[in-house]
Amino acid sequence: MSNEVEHAKRALRAELRERRALLSDAQRDAAASSIGERLDELVESLGAQSISCYLSATAEPGTREFVSRAVRRGIRVLLPVTRADGLLDWAVANDDDDVAEGLFGLPEPTGEVLGPIAVNDVDLMIVPAAAVDRSGMRMGWGRGYFDKTIGSMEKCPPVYAVIYDSEILDSLPREVHDQPVDGIVTPTQTLSLSQTRR
């Protein structure tokens, strides 16, 4: 059973990766601008003073401008730093553009690294995803970093995944470790979903 699910996820991830690769720079820029506005509104509506986000890679819906604006507004932003053991460390974002290439070639901050539990203090988590289904089940890119983080938090804040509109699917293959999200932010909408965490 789990092999079938893994195979289905692999095939779906390949298709989603291909779709993202076909977007033009202009389409990416327009999407990043719209997503940034929606994330600004989300942070404001929740009154979040401390958030976690991520530095988007080239093919991902853009979050970098949003992160810079949040830092300038005095919001504490934690950015993930991947570890070889499958956990995430965190670094506080600052207003410079220093980015290093982390494990798996992902963009990561270069500031002081805090341990995995630093994220327990945030008011909102903004996470990457390959797709999210209408029930709120999130499918990542297969390494499990965010599932582990969300699943291990005692008091998890609202979690919103950032994706393109076409990546909201009716249903997704799921495994027992997969964690749902509370909402979705796309270039055209912010969807809040009611979630019950396991």
C-alpha positions as CSV (number, residue, x, y, z in Angstrom):
1,M,0.0,0.0,0.0
2,S,2.6,2.6,1.0
3,N,4.6,1.8,-2.1
4,E,1.6,2.6,-4.2
5,V,1.2,5.9,-2.3
6,E,4.9,6.7,-2.7
7,H,4.7,6.0,-6.4
8,A,1.6,8.2,-6.9
9,K,3.3,11.0,-5.0
10,R,6.5,10.7,-7.0
11,A,4.6,10.9,-10.3
12,L,2.5,13.8,-9.1
13,R,5.6,15.7,-7.9
14,A,7.3,15.2,-11.3
15,E,4.2,16.6,-13.0
16,L,4.0,19.6,-10.7
17,R,7.7,20.3,-11.0
18,E,7.4,20.3,-14.8
19,R,4.4,22.7,-14.7
20,R,6.3,25.1,-12.5
21,A,9.3,25.0,-14.8
22,L,7.1,26.1,-17.7
23,L,6.2,29.5,-16.0
24,S,7.8,32.6,-17.5
25,D,9.8,35.1,-15.4
26,A,7.0,37.6,-15.9
27,Q,4.4,35.0,-14.6
28,R,6.6,34.2,-11.6
29,D,7.1,37.9,-10.8
30,A,3.4,38.7,-11.0
31,A,2.6,35.6,-8.8
32,A,5.2,36.6,-6.2
33,S,3.8,40.2,-6.0
34,S,0.2,38.9,-5.5
35,I,1.3,36.3,-3.0
36,G,3.3,38.9,-1.0
37,E,0.2,41.1,-0.8
38,R,-1.9,38.2,0.4
39,L,0.7,37.2,3.0
40,D,0.9,40.8,4.3
41,E,-2.9,40.7,4.7
42,L,-2.8,37.3,6.5
43,V,-0.1,38.5,8.9
44,E,-2.1,41.6,9.7
45,S,-5.4,39.8,10.1
46,L,-3.8,37.4,12.6
47,G,-1.9,40.1,14.4
48,A,1.2,38.0,14.0
49,Q,4.4,39.5,15.5
50,S,6.6,36.4,14.9
51,I,6.3,34.1,11.9
52,S,8.3,31.4,10.2
53,C,8.6,31.5,6.4
54,Y,11.1,30.2,3.8
55,L,13.2,31.7,1.1
56,S,11.7,30.6,-2.2
57,A,13.7,28.8,-4.7
58,T,13.5,29.8,-8.4
59,A,10.6,27.6,-9.3
60,E,8.6,28.2,-6.1
61,P,6.0,30.9,-5.6
62,G,8.0,33.9,-4.5
63,T,8.3,34.8,-0.8
64,R,11.5,36.8,-0.7
65,E,10.0,40.3,-1.1
66,F,7.3,39.4,1.5
67,V,10.1,38.3,4.0
68,S,12.0,41.6,3.4
69,R,8.9,43.7,4.0
70,A,8.0,41.8,7.1
71,V,11.5,42.3,8.6
72,R,11.3,46.1,7.7
73,R,7.9,46.3,9.5
74,G,9.5,44.8,12.7
75,I,8.1,41.3,12.4
76,R,10.4,38.6,13.6
77,V,10.8,36.1,10.8
78,L,12.4,32.7,11.3
79,L,13.8,31.0,8.2
80,P,14.5,27.3,8.0
81,V,18.0,25.8,7.8
82,T,18.0,22.1,6.7
83,R,20.0,19.6,8.7
84,A,21.3,16.2,7.6
85,D,19.3,14.5,10.4
86,G,15.9,15.5,8.9
87,L,15.2,18.3,11.3
88,L,15.1,22.1,10.7
89,D,17.2,24.7,12.5
90,W,16.0,28.3,12.2
91,A,17.7,31.6,11.7
92,V,16.2,35.1,12.2
93,A,15.8,36.9,8.9
94,N,17.5,40.3,8.6
95,D,17.3,43.1,6.0
96,D,20.4,42.0,4.0
97,D,20.3,39.7,1.0
98,D,22.8,37.2,2.3
99,V,21.7,33.8,1.2
100,A,23.7,30.6,1.1
101,E,23.0,27.3,-0.7
102,G,21.9,24.8,1.9
103,L,21.4,21.0,1.7
104,F,19.6,20.0,-1.5
105,G,20.6,23.3,-3.2
106,L,17.9,25.3,-1.3
107,P,18.4,28.9,-0.5
108,E,19.0,29.5,3.2
109,P,19.8,32.4,5.5
110,T,23.4,33.0,6.7
111,G,22.6,34.5,10.1
112,E,23.0,32.9,13.6
113,V,21.4,29.5,13.7
114,L,18.9,28.6,16.4
115,G,17.8,25.1,17.2
116,P,14.6,23.3,16.1
117,I,12.5,24.4,19.0
118,A,12.9,28.1,18.1
119,V,9.9,27.8,15.9
120,N,7.7,27.0,18.9
121,D,7.3,30.7,19.6
122,V,5.9,31.8,16.2
123,D,2.3,33.1,15.7
124,L,2.1,31.8,12.1
125,M,3.9,29.3,9.9
126,I,4.2,29.8,6.2
127,V,5.4,26.7,4.5
128,P,6.3,25.5,1.0
129,A,4.3,22.8,-0.7
130,A,4.0,20.9,-4.0
131,A,0.2,20.8,-3.7
132,V,-2.6,20.9,-1.1
133,D,-6.0,19.2,-1.4
134,R,-9.3,20.7,-0.5
135,S,-9.3,18.9,2.9
136,G,-6.0,20.7,3.8
137,M,-3.7,17.8,3.3
138,R,-0.3,19.1,2.2
139,M,2.1,17.3,-0.1
140,G,5.7,18.5,0.1
141,W,8.6,17.6,-2.0
142,G,9.4,14.3,-0.3
143,R,12.0,15.0,2.4
144,G,9.5,15.4,5.3
145,Y,11.2,18.4,7.0
146,F,7.9,20.4,7.5
147,D,5.8,17.3,8.3
148,K,8.3,16.4,11.1
149,T,8.4,20.0,12.4
150,I,4.6,20.5,12.4
151,G,3.9,17.0,13.8
152,S,6.4,17.6,16.7
153,M,5.0,21.0,17.9
154,E,3.1,21.0,21.2
155,K,1.1,24.1,20.4
156,C,1.1,24.5,16.6
157,P,0.2,28.0,15.3
158,P,-1.9,28.3,12.1
159,V,0.0,26.8,9.2
160,Y,-0.5,28.2,5.7
161,A,1.0,26.7,2.5
162,V,2.1,28.8,-0.4
163,I,1.3,27.3,-3.9
164,Y,0.0,28.3,-7.3
165,D,-3.7,28.2,-8.0
166,S,-3.4,25.1,-10.2
167,E,-1.9,23.2,-7.2
168,I,-5.1,23.1,-5.2
169,L,-6.2,19.6,-5.9
170,D,-9.4,17.6,-5.0
171,S,-7.5,15.0,-3.2
172,L,-3.9,13.8,-2.6
173,P,-2.3,10.5,-1.9
174,R,-1.4,10.5,1.8
175,E,0.8,8.7,4.3
176,V,0.5,8.5,8.0
177,H,3.2,11.1,8.7
178,D,1.7,13.7,6.4
179,Q,0.5,16.8,8.2
180,P,-2.4,19.0,7.1
181,V,-2.3,22.8,6.9
182,D,-4.8,25.4,8.1
183,G,-4.9,27.4,5.0
184,I,-3.5,28.0,1.5
185,V,-2.2,31.2,-0.1
186,T,-2.1,31.5,-3.9
187,P,-1.7,34.4,-6.2
188,T,-5.5,34.9,-6.3
189,Q,-6.8,33.8,-2.9
190,T,-6.2,33.0,0.7
191,L,-8.2,29.9,1.8
192,S,-8.8,29.1,5.4
193,L,-9.5,25.4,6.1
194,S,-10.7,23.9,9.3
195,Q,-8.1,21.4,10.5
196,T,-7.9,18.9,13.3
197,R,-4.3,18.0,14.0
198,R,-3.3,14.5,14.8
